[in-house]
Structures are given as C-alpha cells and as structure tokens.
Amino acid sequence: MLADNWVLLVLGTLRAADGPVRFDEPRGRLDGIAQKMLTKTSRDLERDRLVRRSVYPTVPPRVEHSITELGTDLSRITHAMGAWVVDHQHEITAARAEFDAAQAIAPAPVARPGGLR
C-alpha cells in the first residue's frame, strides 16, 4: 500500500487539511495526479480505513474525504519519512547524478560471434 506513488502524498494532503476536504481538493494540491489516479488512490485508502469518504445527498452529490484516526497514526510515520527525504534531497540528487554519469561512460559489453559470451 505505501509503495503506491500517490498514497503518501494524498495522506499528507488530507492530514494537513485539518478537516474534511472536497474530493477534488487534493488534486489541486498534488501536481500531476490524474483524476483517475486520485479516484483509485482514494478508494484504496478508504478500503484500508485510512480515509473516510462522506457523500451528501445534494445535486450534484457532494463528496468529502477526511483522514481517519488510523490514517493519522500512519501519517506520523510517513511524515517523518518525508522530513528525512527533504533533509537529504540534495545528497540523494547528487548521488543519482554521479551514478548516472558513471553509467553513461561505462563500456558496453562486446558481443562475440555466434552469440557466445
């Protein structure tokens, strides 16, 4: 569940909201999330009882999402992970650039005649 690209970001957005939010609100705060992905992520989080979905009988129907106690408990851990990433993002970016540069100049394997190595 936590390996999903958007789970941690949606949970963080709902935790920061400090109350229920309209369905599309997280989408405005999360750059690049598609409507379909927000719907899938929200349903997965609801299924795991990390998010509460409330539908109000209005025209059109009003749908709100809020983080549950279980989701808040989990987000304490994920918030710490996110803080670590922010604190070390420059080191991670530098390490990736160094690795990618080394890969770009690595010699390609030589193919032998007949496909034997």
Jmol script that loads the backbone (N, CA, C; Angstrom):
load data "model"
ATOM      1  N   MET A   1       0.826  -1.194   0.000  1.00  0.00           N
ATOM      2  CA  MET A   1       0.000   0.000   0.000  1.00  0.00           C
ATOM      3  C   MET A   1       0.871   1.259   0.000  1.00  0.00           C
ATOM      4  N   LEU A   2       1.877   1.313   0.840  1.00  0.00           N
ATOM      5  CA  LEU A   2       2.707   2.515   0.935  1.00  0.00           C
ATOM      6  C   LEU A   2       3.618   2.709  -0.272  1.00  0.00           C
ATOM      7  N   ALA A   3       3.817   1.652  -1.045  1.00  0.00           N
ATOM      8  CA  ALA A   3       4.671   1.754  -2.220  1.00  0.00           C
ATOM      9  C   ALA A   3       3.980   2.467  -3.377  1.00  0.00           C
ATOM     10  N   ASP A   4       2.663   2.605  -3.308  1.00  0.00           N
ATOM     11  CA  ASP A   4       1.929   3.313  -4.357  1.00  0.00           C
ATOM     12  C   ASP A   4       2.434   4.751  -4.439  1.00  0.00           C
ATOM     13  N   ASN A   5       2.592   5.237  -5.651  1.00  0.00           N
ATOM     14  CA  ASN A   5       3.158   6.574  -5.869  1.00  0.00           C
ATOM     15  C   ASN A   5       2.424   7.692  -5.158  1.00  0.00           C
ATOM     16  N   TRP A   6       1.105   7.614  -5.057  1.00  0.00           N
ATOM     17  CA  TRP A   6       0.328   8.751  -4.574  1.00  0.00           C
ATOM     18  C   TRP A   6      -0.187   8.605  -3.150  1.00  0.00           C
ATOM     19  N   VAL A   7      -0.113   7.426  -2.567  1.00  0.00           N
ATOM     20  CA  VAL A   7      -0.699   7.196  -1.240  1.00  0.00           C
ATOM     21  C   VAL A   7      -0.158   8.168  -0.202  1.00  0.00           C
ATOM     22  N   LEU A   8       1.150   8.263  -0.090  1.00  0.00           N
ATOM     23  CA  LEU A   8       1.738   9.123   0.930  1.00  0.00           C
ATOM     24  C   LEU A   8       1.398  10.593   0.698  1.00  0.00           C
ATOM     25  N   LEU A   9       1.347  10.999  -0.555  1.00  0.00           N
ATOM     26  CA  LEU A   9       1.033  12.392  -0.858  1.00  0.00           C
ATOM     27  C   LEU A   9      -0.425  12.722  -0.552  1.00  0.00           C
ATOM     28  N   VAL A  10      -1.334  11.815  -0.884  1.00  0.00           N
ATOM     29  CA  VAL A  10      -2.751  12.049  -0.587  1.00  0.00           C
ATOM     30  C   VAL A  10      -2.967  12.069   0.927  1.00  0.00           C
ATOM     31  N   LEU A  11      -2.366  11.113   1.636  1.00  0.00           N
ATOM     32  CA  LEU A  11      -2.491  11.099   3.098  1.00  0.00           C
ATOM     33  C   LEU A  11      -1.940  12.384   3.711  1.00  0.00           C
ATOM     34  N   GLY A  12      -0.801  12.818   3.238  1.00  0.00           N
ATOM     35  CA  GLY A  12      -0.203  14.053   3.750  1.00  0.00           C
ATOM     36  C   GLY A  12      -1.080  15.261   3.493  1.00  0.00           C
ATOM     37  N   THR A  13      -1.692  15.309   2.330  1.00  0.00           N
ATOM     38  CA  THR A  13      -2.584  16.411   1.983  1.00  0.00           C
ATOM     39  C   THR A  13      -3.811  16.420   2.889  1.00  0.00           C
ATOM     40  N   LEU A  14      -4.385  15.253   3.129  1.00  0.00           N
ATOM     41  CA  LEU A  14      -5.565  15.176   3.996  1.00  0.00           C
ATOM     42  C   LEU A  14      -5.218  15.496   5.446  1.00  0.00           C
ATOM     43  N   ARG A  15      -4.056  15.051   5.885  1.00  0.00           N
ATOM     44  CA  ARG A  15      -3.639  15.367   7.263  1.00  0.00           C
ATOM     45  C   ARG A  15      -3.424  16.863   7.430  1.00  0.00           C
ATOM     46  N   ALA A  16      -2.809  17.488   6.449  1.00  0.00           N
ATOM     47  CA  ALA A  16      -2.540  18.927   6.516  1.00  0.00           C
ATOM     48  C   ALA A  16      -3.814  19.751   6.443  1.00  0.00           C
ATOM     49  N   ALA A  17      -4.860  19.191   5.850  1.00  0.00           N
ATOM     50  CA  ALA A  17      -6.110  19.937   5.681  1.00  0.00           C
ATOM     51  C   ALA A  17      -6.808  20.191   7.010  1.00  0.00           C
ATOM     52  N   ASP A  18      -6.557  19.355   8.003  1.00  0.00           N
ATOM     53  CA  ASP A  18      -7.143  19.541   9.325  1.00  0.00           C
ATOM     54  C   ASP A  18      -8.668  19.559   9.283  1.00  0.00           C
ATOM     55  N   GLY A  19      -9.239  18.639   8.524  1.00  0.00           N
ATOM     56  CA  GLY A  19     -10.689  18.529   8.413  1.00  0.00           C
ATOM     57  C   GLY A  19     -11.063  17.974   7.055  1.00  0.00           C
ATOM     58  N   PRO A  20     -12.350  17.711   6.839  1.00  0.00           N
ATOM     59  CA  PRO A  20     -12.787  17.151   5.551  1.00  0.00           C
ATOM     60  C   PRO A  20     -12.488  18.085   4.380  1.00  0.00           C
ATOM     61  N   VAL A  21     -12.181  17.484   3.240  1.00  0.00           N
ATOM     62  CA  VAL A  21     -11.938  18.260   2.023  1.00  0.00           C
ATOM     63  C   VAL A  21     -12.807  17.708   0.902  1.00  0.00           C
ATOM     64  N   ARG A  22     -13.194  18.572  -0.005  1.00  0.00           N
ATOM     65  CA  ARG A  22     -13.942  18.143  -1.189  1.00  0.00           C
ATOM     66  C   ARG A  22     -13.068  17.205  -1.994  1.00  0.00           C
ATOM     67  N   PHE A  23     -13.687  16.338  -2.766  1.00  0.00           N
ATOM     68  CA  PHE A  23     -12.969  15.299  -3.485  1.00  0.00           C
ATOM     69  C   PHE A  23     -11.828  15.843  -4.351  1.00  0.00           C
ATOM     70  N   ASP A  24     -12.059  16.923  -5.077  1.00  0.00           N
ATOM     71  CA  ASP A  24     -11.048  17.446  -6.000  1.00  0.00           C
ATOM     72  C   ASP A  24      -9.957  18.273  -5.323  1.00  0.00           C
ATOM     73  N   GLU A  25     -10.136  18.643  -4.065  1.00  0.00           N
ATOM     74  CA  GLU A  25      -9.146  19.497  -3.397  1.00  0.00           C
ATOM     75  C   GLU A  25      -7.737  18.931  -3.407  1.00  0.00           C
ATOM     76  N   PRO A  26      -7.550  17.639  -3.041  1.00  0.00           N
ATOM     77  CA  PRO A  26      -6.179  17.119  -3.094  1.00  0.00           C
ATOM     78  C   PRO A  26      -5.565  17.223  -4.480  1.00  0.00           C
ATOM     79  N   ARG A  27      -6.385  17.111  -5.504  1.00  0.00           N
ATOM     80  CA  ARG A  27      -5.877  17.181  -6.874  1.00  0.00           C
ATOM     81  C   ARG A  27      -5.250  18.544  -7.150  1.00  0.00           C
ATOM     82  N   GLY A  28      -5.852  19.594  -6.618  1.00  0.00           N
ATOM     83  CA  GLY A  28      -5.291  20.926  -6.793  1.00  0.00           C
ATOM     84  C   GLY A  28      -3.979  21.126  -6.057  1.00  0.00           C
ATOM     85  N   ARG A  29      -3.766  20.349  -5.010  1.00  0.00           N
ATOM     86  CA  ARG A  29      -2.544  20.470  -4.203  1.00  0.00           C
ATOM     87  C   ARG A  29      -1.451  19.505  -4.639  1.00  0.00           C
ATOM     88  N   LEU A  30      -1.818  18.492  -5.421  1.00  0.00           N
ATOM     89  CA  LEU A  30      -0.862  17.478  -5.855  1.00  0.00           C
ATOM     90  C   LEU A  30      -0.611  17.626  -7.346  1.00  0.00           C
ATOM     91  N   ASP A  31       0.486  18.220  -7.681  1.00  0.00           N
ATOM     92  CA  ASP A  31       0.823  18.476  -9.071  1.00  0.00           C
ATOM     93  C   ASP A  31       1.022  17.162  -9.820  1.00  0.00           C
ATOM     94  N   GLY A  32       0.248  16.960 -10.871  1.00  0.00           N
ATOM     95  CA  GLY A  32       0.440  15.817 -11.742  1.00  0.00           C
ATOM     96  C   GLY A  32      -0.470  14.631 -11.509  1.00  0.00           C
ATOM     97  N   ILE A  33      -1.292  14.640 -10.475  1.00  0.00           N
ATOM     98  CA  ILE A  33      -2.167  13.486 -10.250  1.00  0.00           C
ATOM     99  C   ILE A  33      -3.388  13.591 -11.162  1.00  0.00           C
ATOM    100  N   ALA A  34      -3.666  12.520 -11.857  1.00  0.00           N
ATOM    101  CA  ALA A  34      -4.822  12.470 -12.760  1.00  0.00           C
ATOM    102  C   ALA A  34      -6.074  12.143 -11.953  1.00  0.00           C
ATOM    103  N   GLN A  35      -7.215  12.539 -12.485  1.00  0.00           N
ATOM    104  CA  GLN A  35      -8.495  12.278 -11.825  1.00  0.00           C
ATOM    105  C   GLN A  35      -8.673  10.786 -11.536  1.00  0.00           C
ATOM    106  N   LYS A  36      -8.346   9.957 -12.520  1.00  0.00           N
ATOM    107  CA  LYS A  36      -8.488   8.511 -12.375  1.00  0.00           C
ATOM    108  C   LYS A  36      -7.609   7.985 -11.242  1.00  0.00           C
ATOM    109  N   MET A  37      -6.385   8.490 -11.153  1.00  0.00           N
ATOM    110  CA  MET A  37      -5.460   8.038 -10.115  1.00  0.00           C
ATOM    111  C   MET A  37      -5.906   8.520  -8.735  1.00  0.00           C
ATOM    112  N   LEU A  38      -6.422   9.738  -8.657  1.00  0.00           N
ATOM    113  CA  LEU A  38      -6.938  10.238  -7.380  1.00  0.00           C
ATOM    114  C   LEU A  38      -8.114   9.384  -6.917  1.00  0.00           C
ATOM    115  N   THR A  39      -8.990   9.021  -7.835  1.00  0.00           N
ATOM    116  CA  THR A  39     -10.137   8.170  -7.506  1.00  0.00           C
ATOM    117  C   THR A  39      -9.669   6.808  -7.003  1.00  0.00           C
ATOM    118  N   LYS A  40      -8.737   6.187  -7.728  1.00  0.00           N
ATOM    119  CA  LYS A  40      -8.232   4.869  -7.330  1.00  0.00           C
ATOM    120  C   LYS A  40      -7.541   4.944  -5.968  1.00  0.00           C
ATOM    121  N   THR A  41      -6.692   5.930  -5.784  1.00  0.00           N
ATOM    122  CA  THR A  41      -5.963   6.066  -4.522  1.00  0.00           C
ATOM    123  C   THR A  41      -6.922   6.301  -3.363  1.00  0.00           C
ATOM    124  N   SER A  42      -7.904   7.167  -3.567  1.00  0.00           N
ATOM    125  CA  SER A  42      -8.877   7.450  -2.517  1.00  0.00           C
ATOM    126  C   SER A  42      -9.664   6.197  -2.143  1.00  0.00           C
ATOM    127  N   ARG A  43     -10.058   5.416  -3.138  1.00  0.00           N
ATOM    128  CA  ARG A  43     -10.801   4.179  -2.867  1.00  0.00           C
ATOM    129  C   ARG A  43      -9.942   3.160  -2.121  1.00  0.00           C
ATOM    130  N   ASP A  44      -8.683   3.052  -2.517  1.00  0.00           N
ATOM    131  CA  ASP A  44      -7.776   2.135  -1.826  1.00  0.00           C
ATOM    132  C   ASP A  44      -7.594   2.554  -0.371  1.00  0.00           C
ATOM    133  N   LEU A  45      -7.431   3.842  -0.133  1.00  0.00           N
ATOM    134  CA  LEU A  45      -7.260   4.346   1.225  1.00  0.00           C
ATOM    135  C   LEU A  45      -8.531   4.163   2.047  1.00  0.00           C
ATOM    136  N   GLU A  46      -9.677   4.324   1.411  1.00  0.00           N
ATOM    137  CA  GLU A  46     -10.954   4.104   2.097  1.00  0.00           C
ATOM    138  C   GLU A  46     -11.099   2.626   2.454  1.00  0.00           C
ATOM    139  N   ARG A  47     -10.729   1.770   1.533  1.00  0.00           N
ATOM    140  CA  ARG A  47     -10.813   0.326   1.764  1.00  0.00           C
ATOM    141  C   ARG A  47      -9.963  -0.082   2.960  1.00  0.00           C
ATOM    142  N   ASP A  48      -8.801   0.547   3.130  1.00  0.00           N
ATOM    143  CA  ASP A  48      -7.892   0.247   4.239  1.00  0.00           C
ATOM    144  C   ASP A  48      -8.255   1.013   5.518  1.00  0.00           C
ATOM    145  N   ARG A  49      -9.334   1.788   5.439  1.00  0.00           N
ATOM    146  CA  ARG A  49      -9.837   2.615   6.556  1.00  0.00           C
ATOM    147  C   ARG A  49      -8.831   3.674   7.020  1.00  0.00           C
ATOM    148  N   LEU A  50      -8.062   4.157   6.061  1.00  0.00           N
ATOM    149  CA  LEU A  50      -7.153   5.258   6.346  1.00  0.00           C
ATOM    150  C   LEU A  50      -7.814   6.589   6.016  1.00  0.00           C
ATOM    151  N   VAL A  51      -8.834   6.529   5.165  1.00  0.00           N
ATOM    152  CA  VAL A  51      -9.579   7.718   4.735  1.00  0.00           C
ATOM    153  C   VAL A  51     -11.070   7.418   4.856  1.00  0.00           C
ATOM    154  N   ARG A  52     -11.816   8.427   5.271  1.00  0.00           N
ATOM    155  CA  ARG A  52     -13.273   8.330   5.361  1.00  0.00           C
ATOM    156  C   ARG A  52     -13.870   9.131   4.213  1.00  0.00           C
ATOM    157  N   ARG A  53     -14.785   8.503   3.498  1.00  0.00           N
ATOM    158  CA  ARG A  53     -15.466   9.152   2.375  1.00  0.00           C
ATOM    159  C   ARG A  53     -16.903   9.414   2.792  1.00  0.00           C
ATOM    160  N   SER A  54     -17.318  10.664   2.681  1.00  0.00           N
ATOM    161  CA  SER A  54     -18.692  11.038   3.034  1.00  0.00           C
ATOM    162  C   SER A  54     -19.381  11.603   1.804  1.00  0.00           C
ATOM    163  N   VAL A  55     -20.556  11.058   1.487  1.00  0.00           N
ATOM    164  CA  VAL A  55     -21.336  11.524   0.342  1.00  0.00           C
ATOM    165  C   VAL A  55     -22.593  12.184   0.888  1.00  0.00           C
ATOM    166  N   TYR A  56     -22.852  13.412   0.447  1.00  0.00           N
ATOM    167  CA  TYR A  56     -24.021  14.165   0.885  1.00  0.00           C
ATOM    168  C   TYR A  56     -25.051  14.206  -0.231  1.00  0.00           C
ATOM    169  N   PRO A  57     -26.327  13.961   0.109  1.00  0.00           N
ATOM    170  CA  PRO A  57     -27.383  13.867  -0.920  1.00  0.00           C
ATOM    171  C   PRO A  57     -27.806  15.234  -1.450  1.00  0.00           C
ATOM    172  N   THR A  58     -26.912  15.856  -2.174  1.00  0.00           N
ATOM    173  CA  THR A  58     -27.220  17.131  -2.823  1.00  0.00           C
ATOM    174  C   THR A  58     -27.162  16.930  -4.321  1.00  0.00           C
ATOM    175  N   VAL A  59     -27.562  17.945  -5.076  1.00  0.00           N
ATOM    176  CA  VAL A  59     -27.476  17.873  -6.532  1.00  0.00           C
ATOM    177  C   VAL A  59     -26.539  18.976  -6.988  1.00  0.00           C
ATOM    178  N   PRO A  60     -25.404  18.657  -7.552  1.00  0.00           N
ATOM    179  CA  PRO A  60     -24.802  17.331  -7.667  1.00  0.00           C
ATOM    180  C   PRO A  60     -24.348  16.836  -6.289  1.00  0.00           C
ATOM    181  N   PRO A  61     -24.116  15.522  -6.140  1.00  0.00           N
ATOM    182  CA  PRO A  61     -23.696  14.987  -4.847  1.00  0.00           C
ATOM    183  C   PRO A  61     -22.372  15.615  -4.399  1.00  0.00           C
ATOM    184  N   ARG A  62     -22.302  15.948  -3.123  1.00  0.00           N
ATOM    185  CA  ARG A  62     -21.062  16.494  -2.556  1.00  0.00           C
ATOM    186  C   ARG A  62     -20.325  15.340  -1.881  1.00  0.00           C
ATOM    187  N   VAL A  63     -19.059  15.176  -2.237  1.00  0.00           N
ATOM    188  CA  VAL A  63     -18.237  14.114  -1.672  1.00  0.00           C
ATOM    189  C   VAL A  63     -17.055  14.752  -0.952  1.00  0.00           C
ATOM    190  N   GLU A  64     -16.848  14.333   0.285  1.00  0.00           N
ATOM    191  CA  GLU A  64     -15.723  14.834   1.069  1.00  0.00           C
ATOM    192  C   GLU A  64     -14.895  13.658   1.575  1.00  0.00           C
ATOM    193  N   HIS A  65     -13.620  13.923   1.750  1.00  0.00           N
ATOM    194  CA  HIS A  65     -12.703  12.923   2.292  1.00  0.00           C
ATOM    195  C   HIS A  65     -12.031  13.505   3.529  1.00  0.00           C
ATOM    196  N   SER A  66     -11.802  12.652   4.503  1.00  0.00           N
ATOM    197  CA  SER A  66     -11.053  13.063   5.684  1.00  0.00           C
ATOM    198  C   SER A  66     -10.196  11.889   6.129  1.00  0.00           C
ATOM    199  N   ILE A  67      -9.142  12.209   6.825  1.00  0.00           N
ATOM    200  CA  ILE A  67      -8.245  11.171   7.308  1.00  0.00           C
ATOM    201  C   ILE A  67      -8.829  10.577   8.592  1.00  0.00           C
ATOM    202  N   THR A  68      -8.724   9.269   8.736  1.00  0.00           N
ATOM    203  CA  THR A  68      -9.238   8.597   9.932  1.00  0.00           C
ATOM    204  C   THR A  68      -8.165   8.601  11.019  1.00  0.00           C
ATOM    205  N   GLU A  69      -8.521   8.106  12.184  1.00  0.00           N
ATOM    206  CA  GLU A  69      -7.542   8.005  13.272  1.00  0.00           C
ATOM    207  C   GLU A  69      -6.404   7.066  12.875  1.00  0.00           C
ATOM    208  N   LEU A  70      -6.763   5.968  12.199  1.00  0.00           N
ATOM    209  CA  LEU A  70      -5.749   5.025  11.719  1.00  0.00           C
ATOM    210  C   LEU A  70      -4.826   5.707  10.701  1.00  0.00           C
ATOM    211  N   GLY A  71      -5.414   6.489   9.798  1.00  0.00           N
ATOM    212  CA  GLY A  71      -4.618   7.220   8.813  1.00  0.00           C
ATOM    213  C   GLY A  71      -3.724   8.266   9.450  1.00  0.00           C
ATOM    214  N   THR A  72      -4.229   8.935  10.478  1.00  0.00           N
ATOM    215  CA  THR A  72      -3.427   9.931  11.201  1.00  0.00           C
ATOM    216  C   THR A  72      -2.246   9.256  11.888  1.00  0.00           C
ATOM    217  N   ASP A  73      -2.500   8.093  12.494  1.00  0.00           N
ATOM    218  CA  ASP A  73      -1.430   7.356  13.154  1.00  0.00           C
ATOM    219  C   ASP A  73      -0.349   6.970  12.147  1.00  0.00           C
ATOM    220  N   LEU A  74      -0.761   6.465  10.993  1.00  0.00           N
ATOM    221  CA  LEU A  74       0.197   6.106   9.948  1.00  0.00           C
ATOM    222  C   LEU A  74       0.930   7.337   9.439  1.00  0.00           C
ATOM    223  N   SER A  75       0.240   8.440   9.293  1.00  0.00           N
ATOM    224  CA  SER A  75       0.865   9.629   8.718  1.00  0.00           C
ATOM    225  C   SER A  75       1.942  10.220   9.628  1.00  0.00           C
ATOM    226  N   ARG A  76       1.908   9.894  10.910  1.00  0.00           N
ATOM    227  CA  ARG A  76       3.009  10.333  11.794  1.00  0.00           C
ATOM    228  C   ARG A  76       4.321   9.696  11.332  1.00  0.00           C
ATOM    229  N   ILE A  77       4.239   8.428  10.973  1.00  0.00           N
ATOM    230  CA  ILE A  77       5.438   7.720  10.493  1.00  0.00           C
ATOM    231  C   ILE A  77       5.843   8.240   9.119  1.00  0.00           C
ATOM    232  N   THR A  78       4.876   8.360   8.232  1.00  0.00           N
ATOM    233  CA  THR A  78       5.192   8.788   6.870  1.00  0.00           C
ATOM    234  C   THR A  78       5.669  10.238   6.843  1.00  0.00           C
ATOM    235  N   HIS A  79       5.176  11.056   7.759  1.00  0.00           N
ATOM    236  CA  HIS A  79       5.644  12.437   7.846  1.00  0.00           C
ATOM    237  C   HIS A  79       7.135  12.459   8.195  1.00  0.00           C
ATOM    238  N   ALA A  80       7.536  11.603   9.115  1.00  0.00           N
ATOM    239  CA  ALA A  80       8.950  11.508   9.479  1.00  0.00           C
ATOM    240  C   ALA A  80       9.796  11.067   8.285  1.00  0.00           C
ATOM    241  N   MET A  81       9.266  10.116   7.489  1.00  0.00           N
ATOM    242  CA  MET A  81       9.984   9.679   6.289  1.00  0.00           C
ATOM    243  C   MET A  81      10.120  10.838   5.301  1.00  0.00           C
ATOM    244  N   GLY A  82       9.045  11.574   5.111  1.00  0.00           N
ATOM    245  CA  GLY A  82       9.084  12.714   4.199  1.00  0.00           C
ATOM    246  C   GLY A  82      10.067  13.777   4.655  1.00  0.00           C
ATOM    247  N   ALA A  83      10.104  14.022   5.959  1.00  0.00           N
ATOM    248  CA  ALA A  83      11.047  15.005   6.503  1.00  0.00           C
ATOM    249  C   ALA A  83      12.487  14.556   6.244  1.00  0.00           C
ATOM    250  N   TRP A  84      12.745  13.262   6.364  1.00  0.00           N
ATOM    251  CA  TRP A  84      14.081  12.742   6.087  1.00  0.00           C
ATOM    252  C   TRP A  84      14.457  13.002   4.633  1.00  0.00           C
ATOM    253  N   VAL A  85      13.525  12.744   3.714  1.00  0.00           N
ATOM    254  CA  VAL A  85      13.782  12.968   2.289  1.00  0.00           C
ATOM    255  C   VAL A  85      14.095  14.438   2.029  1.00  0.00           C
ATOM    256  N   VAL A  86      13.311  15.333   2.619  1.00  0.00           N
ATOM    257  CA  VAL A  86      13.553  16.765   2.437  1.00  0.00           C
ATOM    258  C   VAL A  86      14.935  17.133   2.969  1.00  0.00           C
ATOM    259  N   ASP A  87      15.292  16.614   4.139  1.00  0.00           N
ATOM    260  CA  ASP A  87      16.601  16.925   4.741  1.00  0.00           C
ATOM    261  C   ASP A  87      17.764  16.416   3.904  1.00  0.00           C
ATOM    262  N   HIS A  88      17.557  15.334   3.170  1.00  0.00           N
ATOM    263  CA  HIS A  88      18.659  14.703   2.434  1.00  0.00           C
ATOM    264  C   HIS A  88      18.491  14.758   0.923  1.00  0.00           C
ATOM    265  N   GLN A  89      17.563  15.565   0.427  1.00  0.00           N
ATOM    266  CA  GLN A  89      17.291  15.560  -1.011  1.00  0.00           C
ATOM    267  C   GLN A  89      18.501  15.974  -1.844  1.00  0.00           C
ATOM    268  N   HIS A  90      19.322  16.896  -1.337  1.00  0.00           N
ATOM    269  CA  HIS A  90      20.489  17.320  -2.116  1.00  0.00           C
ATOM    270  C   HIS A  90      21.517  16.187  -2.218  1.00  0.00           C
ATOM    271  N   GLU A  91      21.685  15.441  -1.140  1.00  0.00           N
ATOM    272  CA  GLU A  91      22.606  14.297  -1.168  1.00  0.00           C
ATOM    273  C   GLU A  91      22.103  13.219  -2.128  1.00  0.00           C
ATOM    274  N   ILE A  92      20.810  12.974  -2.106  1.00  0.00           N
ATOM    275  CA  ILE A  92      20.217  11.963  -2.980  1.00  0.00           C
ATOM    276  C   ILE A  92      20.346  12.384  -4.438  1.00  0.00           C
ATOM    277  N   THR A  93      20.056  13.654  -4.725  1.00  0.00           N
ATOM    278  CA  THR A  93      20.157  14.165  -6.092  1.00  0.00           C
ATOM    279  C   THR A  93      21.596  14.070  -6.593  1.00  0.00           C
ATOM    280  N   ALA A  94      22.559  14.430  -5.746  1.00  0.00           N
ATOM    281  CA  ALA A  94      23.971  14.350  -6.130  1.00  0.00           C
ATOM    282  C   ALA A  94      24.386  12.901  -6.372  1.00  0.00           C
ATOM    283  N   ALA A  95      23.942  11.993  -5.518  1.00  0.00           N
ATOM    284  CA  ALA A  95      24.281  10.574  -5.680  1.00  0.00           C
ATOM    285  C   ALA A  95      23.713  10.029  -6.987  1.00  0.00           C
ATOM    286  N   ARG A  96      22.492  10.402  -7.306  1.00  0.00           N
ATOM    287  CA  ARG A  96      21.871   9.940  -8.556  1.00  0.00           C
ATOM    288  C   ARG A  96      22.626  10.474  -9.769  1.00  0.00           C
ATOM    289  N   ALA A  97      22.993  11.751  -9.725  1.00  0.00           N
ATOM    290  CA  ALA A  97      23.723  12.351 -10.848  1.00  0.00           C
ATOM    291  C   ALA A  97      25.076  11.670 -11.031  1.00  0.00           C
ATOM    292  N   GLU A  98      25.766  11.393  -9.932  1.00  0.00           N
ATOM    293  CA  GLU A  98      27.063  10.715 -10.002  1.00  0.00           C
ATOM    294  C   GLU A  98      26.908   9.302 -10.568  1.00  0.00           C
ATOM    295  N   PHE A  99      25.897   8.587 -10.110  1.00  0.00           N
ATOM    296  CA  PHE A  99      25.642   7.236 -10.596  1.00  0.00           C
ATOM    297  C   PHE A  99      25.310   7.256 -12.080  1.00  0.00           C
ATOM    298  N   ASP A 100      24.408   8.154 -12.486  1.00  0.00           N
ATOM    299  CA  ASP A 100      24.002   8.245 -13.893  1.00  0.00           C
ATOM    300  C   ASP A 100      25.179   8.610 -14.791  1.00  0.00           C
ATOM    301  N   ALA A 101      26.050   9.501 -14.313  1.00  0.00           N
ATOM    302  CA  ALA A 101      27.223   9.880 -15.103  1.00  0.00           C
ATOM    303  C   ALA A 101      28.158   8.688 -15.279  1.00  0.00           C
ATOM    304  N   ALA A 102      28.342   7.909 -14.237  1.00  0.00           N
ATOM    305  CA  ALA A 102      29.207   6.728 -14.325  1.00  0.00           C
ATOM    306  C   ALA A 102      28.611   5.690 -15.275  1.00  0.00           C
ATOM    307  N   GLN A 103      27.302   5.548 -15.272  1.00  0.00           N
ATOM    308  CA  GLN A 103      26.640   4.593 -16.164  1.00  0.00           C
ATOM    309  C   GLN A 103      26.753   5.034 -17.619  1.00  0.00           C
ATOM    310  N   ALA A 104      26.746   6.331 -17.845  1.00  0.00           N
ATOM    311  CA  ALA A 104      26.800   6.860 -19.212  1.00  0.00           C
ATOM    312  C   ALA A 104      28.147   6.589 -19.870  1.00  0.00           C
ATOM    313  N   ILE A 105      29.216   6.482 -19.088  1.00  0.00           N
ATOM    314  CA  ILE A 105      30.542   6.257 -19.677  1.00  0.00           C
ATOM    315  C   ILE A 105      31.008   4.811 -19.524  1.00  0.00           C
ATOM    316  N   ALA A 106      30.210   3.962 -18.917  1.00  0.00           N
ATOM    317  CA  ALA A 106      30.588   2.556 -18.755  1.00  0.00           C
ATOM    318  C   ALA A 106      30.653   1.888 -20.130  1.00  0.00           C
ATOM    319  N   PRO A 107      31.690   1.093 -20.365  1.00  0.00           N
ATOM    320  CA  PRO A 107      31.806   0.415 -21.673  1.00  0.00           C
ATOM    321  C   PRO A 107      30.695  -0.608 -21.852  1.00  0.00           C
ATOM    322  N   ALA A 108      30.229  -0.702 -23.069  1.00  0.00           N
ATOM    323  CA  ALA A 108      29.190  -1.683 -23.396  1.00  0.00           C
ATOM    324  C   ALA A 108      29.849  -3.052 -23.556  1.00  0.00           C
ATOM    325  N   PRO A 109      29.150  -4.121 -23.180  1.00  0.00           N
ATOM    326  CA  PRO A 109      29.714  -5.465 -23.362  1.00  0.00           C
ATOM    327  C   PRO A 109      29.918  -5.757 -24.855  1.00  0.00           C
ATOM    328  N   VAL A 110      30.966  -6.493 -25.154  1.00  0.00           N
ATOM    329  CA  VAL A 110      31.294  -6.832 -26.531  1.00  0.00           C
ATOM    330  C   VAL A 110      30.615  -8.156 -26.875  1.00  0.00           C
ATOM    331  N   ALA A 111      29.876  -8.170 -27.975  1.00  0.00           N
ATOM    332  CA  ALA A 111      29.224  -9.400 -28.426  1.00  0.00           C
ATOM    333  C   ALA A 111      30.231 -10.227 -29.203  1.00  0.00           C
ATOM    334  N   ARG A 112      30.239 -11.515 -28.948  1.00  0.00           N
ATOM    335  CA  ARG A 112      31.151 -12.411 -29.659  1.00  0.00           C
ATOM    336  C   ARG A 112      30.412 -13.041 -30.839  1.00  0.00           C
ATOM    337  N   PRO A 113      31.127 -13.423 -31.843  1.00  0.00           N
ATOM    338  CA  PRO A 113      30.488 -14.061 -32.998  1.00  0.00           C
ATOM    339  C   PRO A 113      29.707 -15.299 -32.576  1.00  0.00           C
ATOM    340  N   GLY A 114      28.564 -15.487 -33.159  1.00  0.00           N
ATOM    341  CA  GLY A 114      27.764 -16.659 -32.881  1.00  0.00           C
ATOM    342  C   GLY A 114      26.943 -16.536 -31.610  1.00  0.00           C
ATOM    343  N   GLY A 115      26.948 -15.374 -30.984  1.00  0.00           N
ATOM    344  CA  GLY A 115      26.148 -15.146 -29.792  1.00  0.00           C
ATOM    345  C   GLY A 115      26.754 -15.716 -28.520  1.00  0.00           C
ATOM    346  N   LEU A 116      28.012 -16.256 -28.585  1.00  0.00           N
ATOM    347  CA  LEU A 116      28.646 -16.788 -27.378  1.00  0.00           C
ATOM    348  C   LEU A 116      29.309 -15.676 -26.599  1.00  0.00           C
ATOM    349  N   ARG A 117      29.300 -15.817 -25.302  1.00  0.00           N
ATOM    350  CA  ARG A 117      29.958 -14.811 -24.449  1.00  0.00           C
ATOM    351  C   ARG A 117      31.128 -15.387 -23.733  1.00  0.00           C
TER     352      ARG A 117
END
end "model"
wireframe off; spacefill off
backbone 0.3
color backbone group
